[in-house]
Amino acid sequence: MTPPPGQPARRRTGVLRREAVLAAVPAAVAALLGAAAPAAPGTAGAPGAGDPYFPLSGNGGYHVRHYDLTLRYDTSARHLDGTAVLAARATQNLSRFDLDLTGLTVTRVAVDGAPAAFRRTGRELVVTPRHTLRTGRGFHITVAYHGTPKPVTDPDGSADGWIPTDDGAFVAGEPQGAMTWFPANAHPEDKSSYDITITVPQGRTAVSNGVLLGQRTAHGRTTFRWRETQPMAAYLATATVGKFKVEQYTTRDGIRVYNAVDPREASAAAPVLKKLPSVLAWESTLFGPYPFRSAGSVVDHANVGYALETQTRPLYDSAPDLGTLVHESAHQWFGDSVSLTAWKDIWLNEGFATYAEWLYAEQHGGDSAQKTFDALYARGAGDHLWAFPPGDPGSGAHIFDTPVYARGAMALHEVRRAVGDRDFFRILRAWSAGHRYGHGTTAQFERLAENVSGKRLDGLFHTWLFTKGKPNRA
């Protein structure tokens, strides 16, 4: 995620911009892969995935393999009608389970076609099927709902989710906004494929993830059908609606690009978006092959205060600069393809994307990464940069704050200095390849860096990721 200038949290500060090995993943991730032990009949799924920063995000007891969302949005009335069909698999014996959903009226819930009892508890939709779902069983959940979707306010004061605009909606879900527009198992541990069909008034464009399968206009409305086949966390899904100029083409590498730009931002955005293919090609040389079939951008006129690395199609609330484009594109590897198991590891997303900006500048006539590091390190011990360690920001209020981005990038630079360029870039490529479409933790990244380099790096990681205050340089 990339923030705008002059703000400390989810905002850009100085150089800061917001925005397969599974051996040591938590038990909840193993459960997603079907490794959970059977529970006794009649067990309810947990109402959250157990994340200490967002305890009720996600749910226990099942994994969603696929979402099929059918949406109809009236931009004048700001009314959403939706039907969600979730293909799931039980990871324990389930007498009931939860879905994350807030602010919308649910009219019907069915499990495998049979009506299911349901109730609302805060941001949870609690579903009780007619019969217990046994461990390992695949099942389908259908939820019909409607209402006026509204954003949620995050612990740092920012809004995310379905954010109304003057011509539609800017739909950005990090960290908890997915539940504002569809029922979900909304934690990065649970990744799924998606089909998203959106009907909007004629003259509006509805943009989502992956590949556009088709669009059709009839009776004053246009329906857009999108598909993302690669695993995606719920917070990376979008259904952004507006009046957009659309550009479509295929790169030399076969990546299908779809750019949707608000006409008010088109002039400023054009020279930056023109560089997207070269940015993706450059990042592919450093990080490994681009992980998805499609790419692109949504440039809205939204005044939201940040950009987001929506999978395959980053969202910008206004025309981005080149650094922001580099940052959000790098997230396609670090954050989207390789996802978190816990929000405290957010530096693995934001520190990596920020360091990609440093590397791009270094290799394209700008300051070296060392010069950028030195300018940051020159800040006094009382500077906000040293307010907390990036490896554990302490709460959800700080996951998009300066230390996560800038000090997270500084930690990577210290790894680079310790192991040398050859091993450092081998580490980045091995990380994106080994955890492609999966998850990663800080501990796993440390072990990988040590295995590739043959050096002991625990002291370095402790100093730069987990030590309070300004670190002493070795």
C-alpha positions, 0 to 999 in steps of 0.5 A: 500500500502507498500513502500520500505525502506528509502523513505518518500512518498509511501515508508517505513520509520522505522516501516512504510510500504506503500503499514452496516452503511451509514448514514453519507456518502456523497451525491455522495455515496447515489447516487451510491445506487440509492438515487439521486434525478432526474435531468432535462432532458438533464443533463450531468454527472459530469466529476469527483466524487468531490474528493478534492485531485483528482477532475477528478477521478470518474464521476457523474451521474451513477454507474457501477455495473459490468465490463466485460473486454476482453484484449489481450496483446502483451508483445513484442510490448507492445500493448494492445487491449481491449473491455470493457462492463460496466453494469451501472445504471443512478443516474440522467437523463443523456444526456452525461457522462464521463469515465476515460481513458488516453493514449489509442485510442478509436475506438468505443463506444456504449450504449445499442448496439447503436453507441454513439458519443464520444470525448476525453478531457484530461483524460476523455472519454466523451460519448453522447448516442443517447437518454437521459438515465433516472434516475434509468435506467440500461444500457450497455456501450461498448468501444473498444480501443487499444494502448500502455498503459503507467503509470501515474505519481502521485502527489508524483512522483510515477508511477502507472497504467500499468507499463511495465516490462521485461517480461510483466506488473506490473499493480497497480492502486492506486490512479489513474492508472485504467484509463491507461488500461480500461475505468472506473468510477475510484473513490473508491466511485464506487465499482463493480464486475468484469470479466477480460479475458486476452490473452497473449503469451504462456509461460506468465501468466496473473493474476487478481482478484478473482477466476480463472475460467479457462485458455486455450492455442491455437495458441501460446497464453493463455487466462485466465478468472478471476472473482471477484464477491464482490464489488471492487474499480477500483484502486484495479483491476489488470491484471499483466502479466509475467513469473510466477511460480504458486501455487494453493491450498485451505485453511482449511477455504475454501479460494482459494489461487493463488500465482504467483511468478517470478522465480527470487524472488521465493527463497526469497518469499517462506518462507513468502508466506508459512505463508499467511494462518496463517496470514489470520487466525490470522487477521480473529480472530481480524477483523472478517471473511475474506471478500473474496472467494479467496486470494494469492499474485503476486510477480513480479521482477519489481523494482516499489518501492511499494506493493499494496493491490490488492483485493484478490491478493496483488502485490509485486514488489519483495519478501515481508518480513513478515511485508509487507505480514501482512500489505497488507493482513490487507488491505483486510479488511481495504481498500478493503472490507471497502473502502474510500469515499474520499482520505483524509481519507486514514489513515483508510486504511494505519493506520489500516494496519500499526497497524495490523503489530504492533499487529502481532509483539506484539502477535508473540514475537516482540515488543509490540505496546506500545513500537513501539508507544513510539519509534515513539513518542520520535522523536523530534517535527521537525521530518517528522512524525509530518509534517501534520495531518493524518486525512487530509494530505492536497493533493494527494502528501501526502496520502502515506507519513509517518504521514498517516501510522505511526501517523495513527497507533498511533491514533489507539493505543491511542484509544486502550489505552482509551477504553481498549483491549476488546472494542478496538477489538470489535470496529475493528470487528464492523467496518469491519462487519458494512461496509463490501463491502461498505464505511466508513468515519473518522466521522463514525469510531469515532461515532462507537468507542464512541458507543461501548466504551460509552466514549467521544473520540472527543478530542482524535481524534482531537488531533491525526488525525487533530492537526498540529505538535507533539501532547501532550499526555494526 
